[in-house]
Amino acid sequence: IIMATFSVAAVVPLTAAGLASRSLFTRRRESLARAGQIGRLVMGYSLLLIGILVLTGLDKQLEAWLLDIAPDWLPALTTRF
């Protein structure tokens, strides 16, 4: 009985959220598709830029420069754990 109650209590909000999101996605389909296209372009150019930086070795120079201008607490925080 406890497991049945738990499963019903878990399924009802998930089903409601699924039905609500379906109507939201159908109304916003065009804007979501446009955002997806823009996101793919941004991600593609970012990966291309990072690849060029790695191939030329400029990523290490960029990292060294960023470490030079970073406040002292930031590298200490990121290397502490």
KOLGU-4560 file (N, C-alpha, C; in nm, 3 decimals, padded with zeros to 5 digits):
<recs>
<n_xx: 00.083 n_yy: -00.119 n_zz: 00.000 ca_xx: 00.000 ca_yy: 00.000 ca_zz: 00.000 c_xx: 00.088 c_yy: 00.126 c_zz: 00.000 mol: A seq: 1 type: ILE>
<n_xx: 00.196 n_yy: 00.123 n_zz: 00.076 ca_xx: 00.285 ca_yy: 00.239 ca_zz: 00.081 c_xx: 00.349 c_yy: 00.265 c_zz: -00.055 mol: A seq: 2 type: ILE>
<n_xx: 00.394 n_yy: 00.159 n_zz: -00.120 ca_xx: 00.457 ca_yy: 00.175 ca_zz: -00.252 c_xx: 00.356 c_yy: 00.224 c_zz: -00.355 mol: A seq: 3 type: MET>
<n_xx: 00.233 n_yy: 00.176 n_zz: -00.349 ca_xx: 00.130 ca_yy: 00.221 ca_zz: -00.443 c_xx: 00.100 c_yy: 00.369 c_zz: -00.422 mol: A seq: 4 type: ALA>
<n_xx: 00.091 n_yy: 00.411 n_zz: -00.298 ca_xx: 00.067 ca_yy: 00.552 ca_zz: -00.267 c_xx: 00.182 c_yy: 00.638 c_zz: -00.317 mol: A seq: 5 type: THR>
<n_xx: 00.304 n_yy: 00.591 n_zz: -00.294 ca_xx: 00.422 ca_yy: 00.665 ca_zz: -00.340 c_xx: 00.421 c_yy: 00.677 c_zz: -00.493 mol: A seq: 6 type: PHE>
<n_xx: 00.390 n_yy: 00.567 n_zz: -00.562 ca_xx: 00.394 ca_yy: 00.572 ca_zz: -00.708 c_xx: 00.288 c_yy: 00.665 c_zz: -00.764 mol: A seq: 7 type: SER>
<n_xx: 00.169 n_yy: 00.665 n_zz: -00.706 ca_xx: 00.064 ca_yy: 00.756 ca_zz: -00.752 c_xx: 00.104 c_yy: 00.900 c_zz: -00.724 mol: A seq: 8 type: VAL>
<n_xx: 00.159 n_yy: 00.924 n_zz: -00.606 ca_xx: 00.200 ca_yy: 01.060 ca_zz: -00.570 c_xx: 00.315 c_yy: 01.109 c_zz: -00.658 mol: A seq: 9 type: ALA>
<n_xx: 00.397 n_yy: 01.018 n_zz: -00.708 ca_xx: 00.508 ca_yy: 01.056 ca_zz: -00.795 c_xx: 00.461 c_yy: 01.076 c_zz: -00.939 mol: A seq: 10 type: ALA>
<n_xx: 00.366 n_yy: 00.995 n_zz: -00.983 ca_xx: 00.323 ca_yy: 00.998 ca_zz: -01.123 c_xx: 00.234 c_yy: 01.118 c_zz: -01.154 mol: A seq: 11 type: VAL>
<n_xx: 00.148 n_yy: 01.155 n_zz: -01.064 ca_xx: 00.052 ca_yy: 01.262 ca_zz: -01.092 c_xx: 00.122 c_yy: 01.394 c_zz: -01.124 mol: A seq: 12 type: VAL>
<n_xx: 00.216 n_yy: 01.444 n_zz: -01.044 ca_xx: 00.280 ca_yy: 01.571 ca_zz: -01.082 c_xx: 00.366 c_yy: 01.560 c_zz: -01.208 mol: A seq: 13 type: PRO>
<n_xx: 00.429 n_yy: 01.445 n_zz: -01.228 ca_xx: 00.510 ca_yy: 01.428 ca_zz: -01.348 c_xx: 00.423 c_yy: 01.428 c_zz: -01.474 mol: A seq: 14 type: LEU>
<n_xx: 00.308 n_yy: 01.363 n_zz: -01.467 ca_xx: 00.216 ca_yy: 01.362 ca_zz: -01.581 c_xx: 00.163 c_yy: 01.502 c_zz: -01.608 mol: A seq: 15 type: THR>
<n_xx: 00.127 n_yy: 01.574 n_zz: -01.503 ca_xx: 00.078 ca_yy: 01.711 ca_zz: -01.520 c_xx: 00.187 c_yy: 01.799 c_zz: -01.582 mol: A seq: 16 type: ALA>
<n_xx: 00.309 n_yy: 01.785 n_zz: -01.536 ca_xx: 00.419 ca_yy: 01.864 ca_zz: -01.592 c_xx: 00.443 c_yy: 01.828 c_zz: -01.738 mol: A seq: 17 type: ALA>
<n_xx: 00.433 n_yy: 01.701 n_zz: -01.771 ca_xx: 00.451 ca_yy: 01.659 ca_zz: -01.910 c_xx: 00.345 c_yy: 01.715 c_zz: -02.002 mol: A seq: 18 type: GLY>
<n_xx: 00.221 n_yy: 01.711 n_zz: -01.958 ca_xx: 00.112 ca_yy: 01.765 ca_zz: -02.040 c_xx: 00.124 c_yy: 01.917 c_zz: -02.054 mol: A seq: 19 type: LEU>
<n_xx: 00.160 n_yy: 01.984 n_zz: -01.948 ca_xx: 00.177 ca_yy: 02.129 ca_zz: -01.955 c_xx: 00.293 c_yy: 02.168 c_zz: -02.045 mol: A seq: 20 type: ALA>
<n_xx: 00.402 n_yy: 02.093 n_zz: -02.037 ca_xx: 00.518 ca_yy: 02.126 ca_zz: -02.120 c_xx: 00.490 c_yy: 02.099 c_zz: -02.267 mol: A seq: 21 type: SER>
<n_xx: 00.408 n_yy: 02.000 n_zz: -02.297 ca_xx: 00.376 ca_yy: 01.972 ca_zz: -02.437 c_xx: 00.306 c_yy: 02.091 c_zz: -02.500 mol: A seq: 22 type: ARG>
<n_xx: 00.208 n_yy: 02.146 n_zz: -02.431 ca_xx: 00.138 ca_yy: 02.262 ca_zz: -02.488 c_xx: 00.230 c_yy: 02.383 c_zz: -02.497 mol: A seq: 23 type: SER>
<n_xx: 00.318 n_yy: 02.399 n_zz: -02.400 ca_xx: 00.413 ca_yy: 02.510 ca_zz: -02.403 c_xx: 00.508 c_yy: 02.495 c_zz: -02.521 mol: A seq: 24 type: LEU>
<n_xx: 00.559 n_yy: 02.374 n_zz: -02.545 ca_xx: 00.653 ca_yy: 02.353 ca_zz: -02.655 c_xx: 00.585 c_yy: 02.371 c_zz: -02.791 mol: A seq: 25 type: PHE>
<n_xx: 00.459 n_yy: 02.331 n_zz: -02.804 ca_xx: 00.394 ca_yy: 02.349 ca_zz: -02.933 c_xx: 00.369 c_yy: 02.497 c_zz: -02.961 mol: A seq: 26 type: THR>
<n_xx: 00.343 n_yy: 02.577 n_zz: -02.857 ca_xx: 00.324 ca_yy: 02.721 ca_zz: -02.878 c_xx: 00.455 c_yy: 02.792 c_zz: -02.905 mol: A seq: 27 type: ARG>
<n_xx: 00.563 n_yy: 02.743 n_zz: -02.851 ca_xx: 00.693 ca_yy: 02.811 ca_zz: -02.861 c_xx: 00.789 c_yy: 02.742 c_zz: -02.958 mol: A seq: 28 type: ARG>
<n_xx: 00.737 n_yy: 02.656 n_zz: -03.043 ca_xx: 00.823 ca_yy: 02.574 ca_zz: -03.129 c_xx: 00.917 c_yy: 02.657 c_zz: -03.215 mol: A seq: 29 type: ARG>
<n_xx: 00.866 n_yy: 02.762 n_zz: -03.278 ca_xx: 00.950 ca_yy: 02.842 ca_zz: -03.368 c_xx: 01.061 c_yy: 02.915 c_zz: -03.294 mol: A seq: 30 type: GLU>
<n_xx: 01.028 n_yy: 02.974 n_zz: -03.180 ca_xx: 01.133 ca_yy: 03.046 ca_zz: -03.106 c_xx: 01.235 c_yy: 02.949 c_zz: -03.048 mol: A seq: 31 type: SER>
<n_xx: 01.191 n_yy: 02.830 n_zz: -03.008 ca_xx: 01.287 ca_yy: 02.730 ca_zz: -02.958 c_xx: 01.377 c_yy: 02.679 c_zz: -03.070 mol: A seq: 32 type: LEU>
<n_xx: 01.321 n_yy: 02.662 n_zz: -03.190 ca_xx: 01.403 ca_yy: 02.618 ca_zz: -03.303 c_xx: 01.506 c_yy: 02.723 c_zz: -03.340 mol: A seq: 33 type: ALA>
<n_xx: 01.465 n_yy: 02.850 n_zz: -03.336 ca_xx: 01.558 ca_yy: 02.959 ca_zz: -03.367 c_xx: 01.670 c_yy: 02.965 c_zz: -03.262 mol: A seq: 34 type: ARG>
<n_xx: 01.632 n_yy: 02.950 n_zz: -03.135 ca_xx: 01.733 ca_yy: 02.951 ca_zz: -03.029 c_xx: 01.828 c_yy: 02.833 c_zz: -03.045 mol: A seq: 35 type: ALA>
<n_xx: 01.776 n_yy: 02.719 n_zz: -03.088 ca_xx: 01.861 ca_yy: 02.603 ca_zz: -03.111 c_xx: 01.960 c_yy: 02.626 c_zz: -03.224 mol: A seq: 36 type: GLY>
<n_xx: 01.916 n_yy: 02.691 n_zz: -03.330 ca_xx: 02.007 ca_yy: 02.722 ca_zz: -03.441 c_xx: 02.116 c_yy: 02.818 c_zz: -03.398 mol: A seq: 37 type: GLN>
<n_xx: 02.078 n_yy: 02.920 n_zz: -03.324 ca_xx: 02.178 ca_yy: 03.016 ca_zz: -03.275 c_xx: 02.275 c_yy: 02.947 c_zz: -03.180 mol: A seq: 38 type: ILE>
<n_xx: 02.223 n_yy: 02.862 n_zz: -03.093 ca_xx: 02.308 ca_yy: 02.789 ca_zz: -02.999 c_xx: 02.407 c_yy: 02.698 c_zz: -03.070 mol: A seq: 39 type: GLY>
<n_xx: 02.362 n_yy: 02.631 n_zz: -03.176 ca_xx: 02.453 ca_yy: 02.545 ca_zz: -03.253 c_xx: 02.564 c_yy: 02.626 c_zz: -03.318 mol: A seq: 40 type: ARG>
<n_xx: 02.529 n_yy: 02.741 n_zz: -03.373 ca_xx: 02.632 ca_yy: 02.826 ca_zz: -03.434 c_xx: 02.733 c_yy: 02.875 c_zz: -03.332 mol: A seq: 41 type: LEU>
<n_xx: 02.685 n_yy: 02.921 n_zz: -03.218 ca_xx: 02.775 ca_yy: 02.970 ca_zz: -03.113 c_xx: 02.865 c_yy: 02.857 c_zz: -03.066 mol: A seq: 42 type: VAL>
<n_xx: 02.808 n_yy: 02.739 n_zz: -03.043 ca_xx: 02.888 ca_yy: 02.626 ca_zz: -02.996 c_xx: 02.989 c_yy: 02.583 c_zz: -03.102 mol: A seq: 43 type: MET>
<n_xx: 02.950 n_yy: 02.582 n_zz: -03.228 ca_xx: 03.041 ca_yy: 02.543 ca_zz: -03.334 c_xx: 03.159 c_yy: 02.637 c_zz: -03.347 mol: A seq: 44 type: GLY>
<n_xx: 03.132 n_yy: 02.767 n_zz: -03.347 ca_xx: 03.241 ca_yy: 02.864 ca_zz: -03.356 c_xx: 03.330 c_yy: 02.861 c_zz: -03.232 mol: A seq: 45 type: TYR>
<n_xx: 03.269 n_yy: 02.838 n_zz: -03.116 ca_xx: 03.349 ca_yy: 02.828 ca_zz: -02.993 c_xx: 03.444 c_yy: 02.709 c_zz: -02.999 mol: A seq: 46 type: SER>
<n_xx: 03.392 n_yy: 02.596 n_zz: -03.044 ca_xx: 03.478 ca_yy: 02.477 ca_zz: -03.054 c_xx: 03.588 c_yy: 02.497 c_zz: -03.158 mol: A seq: 47 type: LEU>
<n_xx: 03.555 n_yy: 02.564 n_zz: -03.268 ca_xx: 03.656 ca_yy: 02.593 ca_zz: -03.370 c_xx: 03.765 c_yy: 02.683 c_zz: -03.314 mol: A seq: 48 type: LEU>
<n_xx: 03.726 n_yy: 02.787 n_zz: -03.241 ca_xx: 03.823 ca_yy: 02.877 ca_zz: -03.181 c_xx: 03.911 c_yy: 02.805 c_zz: -03.078 mol: A seq: 49 type: LEU>
<n_xx: 03.850 n_yy: 02.724 n_zz: -02.995 ca_xx: 03.928 ca_yy: 02.650 ca_zz: -02.895 c_xx: 04.024 c_yy: 02.552 c_zz: -02.963 mol: A seq: 50 type: ILE>
<n_xx: 03.979 n_yy: 02.488 n_zz: -03.069 ca_xx: 04.066 ca_yy: 02.397 ca_zz: -03.143 c_xx: 04.186 c_yy: 02.469 c_zz: -03.203 mol: A seq: 51 type: GLY>
<n_xx: 04.163 n_yy: 02.587 n_zz: -03.258 ca_xx: 04.274 ca_yy: 02.666 ca_zz: -03.314 c_xx: 04.370 c_yy: 02.708 c_zz: -03.204 mol: A seq: 52 type: ILE>
<n_xx: 04.316 n_yy: 02.750 n_zz: -03.089 ca_xx: 04.403 ca_yy: 02.789 ca_zz: -02.977 c_xx: 04.489 c_yy: 02.672 c_zz: -02.931 mol: A seq: 53 type: LEU>
<n_xx: 04.431 n_yy: 02.553 n_zz: -02.923 ca_xx: 04.507 ca_yy: 02.436 ca_zz: -02.878 c_xx: 04.613 c_yy: 02.398 c_zz: -02.981 mol: A seq: 54 type: VAL>
<n_xx: 04.577 n_yy: 02.399 n_zz: -03.109 ca_xx: 04.673 ca_yy: 02.362 ca_zz: -03.213 c_xx: 04.791 c_yy: 02.458 c_zz: -03.221 mol: A seq: 55 type: LEU>
<n_xx: 04.767 n_yy: 02.585 n_zz: -03.197 ca_xx: 04.875 ca_yy: 02.684 ca_zz: -03.205 c_xx: 04.949 c_yy: 02.703 c_zz: -03.074 mol: A seq: 56 type: THR>
<n_xx: 04.896 n_yy: 02.646 n_zz: -02.967 ca_xx: 04.960 ca_yy: 02.662 ca_zz: -02.836 c_xx: 04.923 c_yy: 02.791 c_zz: -02.765 mol: A seq: 57 type: GLY>
<n_xx: 04.836 n_yy: 02.869 n_zz: -02.826 ca_xx: 04.796 ca_yy: 02.995 ca_zz: -02.765 c_xx: 04.708 c_yy: 02.976 c_zz: -02.642 mol: A seq: 58 type: LEU>
<n_xx: 04.652 n_yy: 02.856 n_zz: -02.626 ca_xx: 04.570 ca_yy: 02.832 ca_zz: -02.507 c_xx: 04.653 c_yy: 02.841 c_zz: -02.379 mol: A seq: 59 type: ASP>
<n_xx: 04.777 n_yy: 02.797 n_zz: -02.386 ca_xx: 04.865 ca_yy: 02.804 ca_zz: -02.269 c_xx: 04.903 c_yy: 02.948 c_zz: -02.236 mol: A seq: 60 type: LYS>
<n_xx: 04.927 n_yy: 03.028 n_zz: -02.340 ca_xx: 04.957 ca_yy: 03.170 ca_zz: -02.319 c_xx: 04.836 c_yy: 03.243 c_zz: -02.262 mol: A seq: 61 type: GLN>
<n_xx: 04.718 n_yy: 03.209 n_zz: -02.312 ca_xx: 04.596 ca_yy: 03.270 ca_zz: -02.261 c_xx: 04.573 c_yy: 03.231 c_zz: -02.115 mol: A seq: 62 type: LEU>
<n_xx: 04.598 n_yy: 03.105 n_zz: -02.083 ca_xx: 04.583 ca_yy: 03.060 ca_zz: -01.945 c_xx: 04.681 c_yy: 03.133 c_zz: -01.853 mol: A seq: 63 type: GLU>
<n_xx: 04.805 n_yy: 03.147 n_zz: -01.896 ca_xx: 04.905 ca_yy: 03.218 ca_zz: -01.814 c_xx: 04.865 c_yy: 03.363 c_zz: -01.794 mol: A seq: 64 type: ALA>
<n_xx: 04.816 n_yy: 03.428 n_zz: -01.898 ca_xx: 04.773 ca_yy: 03.567 ca_zz: -01.886 c_xx: 04.655 c_yy: 03.580 c_zz: -01.790 mol: A seq: 65 type: TRP>
<n_xx: 04.558 n_yy: 03.488 n_zz: -01.802 ca_xx: 04.443 ca_yy: 03.493 ca_zz: -01.713 c_xx: 04.484 c_yy: 03.469 c_zz: -01.568 mol: A seq: 66 type: LEU>
<n_xx: 04.581 n_yy: 03.381 n_zz: -01.546 ca_xx: 04.630 ca_yy: 03.359 ca_zz: -01.410 c_xx: 04.702 c_yy: 03.482 c_zz: -01.356 mol: A seq: 67 type: LEU>
<n_xx: 04.771 n_yy: 03.555 n_zz: -01.443 ca_xx: 04.839 ca_yy: 03.676 ca_zz: -01.399 c_xx: 04.742 c_yy: 03.785 c_zz: -01.356 mol: A seq: 68 type: ASP>
<n_xx: 04.630 n_yy: 03.797 n_zz: -01.426 ca_xx: 04.537 ca_yy: 03.904 ca_zz: -01.393 c_xx: 04.431 c_yy: 03.862 c_zz: -01.291 mol: A seq: 69 type: ILE>
<n_xx: 04.423 n_yy: 03.734 n_zz: -01.260 ca_xx: 04.323 ca_yy: 03.686 ca_zz: -01.164 c_xx: 04.362 c_yy: 03.727 c_zz: -01.023 mol: A seq: 70 type: ALA>
<n_xx: 04.265 n_yy: 03.755 n_zz: -00.938 ca_xx: 04.298 ca_yy: 03.784 ca_zz: -00.798 c_xx: 04.357 c_yy: 03.660 c_zz: -00.731 mol: A seq: 71 type: PRO>
<n_xx: 04.438 n_yy: 03.680 n_zz: -00.628 ca_xx: 04.509 ca_yy: 03.569 ca_zz: -00.565 c_xx: 04.416 c_yy: 03.464 c_zz: -00.507 mol: A seq: 72 type: ASP>
<n_xx: 04.300 n_yy: 03.504 n_zz: -00.460 ca_xx: 04.210 ca_yy: 03.409 ca_zz: -00.397 c_xx: 04.148 c_yy: 03.312 c_zz: -00.497 mol: A seq: 73 type: TRP>
<n_xx: 04.138 n_yy: 03.351 n_zz: -00.624 ca_xx: 04.072 ca_yy: 03.265 ca_zz: -00.722 c_xx: 04.152 c_yy: 03.139 c_zz: -00.754 mol: A seq: 74 type: LEU>
<n_xx: 04.281 n_yy: 03.147 n_zz: -00.790 ca_xx: 04.356 ca_yy: 03.023 ca_zz: -00.810 c_xx: 04.368 c_yy: 02.941 c_zz: -00.682 mol: A seq: 75 type: PRO>
<n_xx: 04.377 n_yy: 03.009 n_zz: -00.567 ca_xx: 04.385 ca_yy: 02.936 ca_zz: -00.440 c_xx: 04.257 c_yy: 02.857 c_zz: -00.416 mol: A seq: 76 type: ALA>
<n_xx: 04.144 n_yy: 02.917 n_zz: -00.449 ca_xx: 04.016 ca_yy: 02.849 ca_zz: -00.430 c_xx: 04.002 c_yy: 02.731 c_zz: -00.525 mol: A seq: 77 type: LEU>
<n_xx: 04.042 n_yy: 02.749 n_zz: -00.651 ca_xx: 04.022 ca_yy: 02.642 ca_zz: -00.749 c_xx: 04.121 c_yy: 02.528 c_zz: -00.732 mol: A seq: 78 type: THR>
<n_xx: 04.235 n_yy: 02.552 n_zz: -00.668 ca_xx: 04.332 ca_yy: 02.443 ca_zz: -00.649 c_xx: 04.327 c_yy: 02.384 c_zz: -00.509 mol: A seq: 79 type: THR>
<n_xx: 04.246 n_yy: 02.440 n_zz: -00.422 ca_xx: 04.239 ca_yy: 02.391 ca_zz: -00.284 c_xx: 04.178 c_yy: 02.251 c_zz: -00.278 mol: A seq: 80 type: ARG>
<n_xx: 04.074 n_yy: 02.226 n_zz: -00.353 ca_xx: 04.004 ca_yy: 02.098 ca_zz: -00.341 c_xx: 04.043 c_yy: 02.012 c_zz: -00.454 mol: A seq: 81 type: PHE>
</recs>
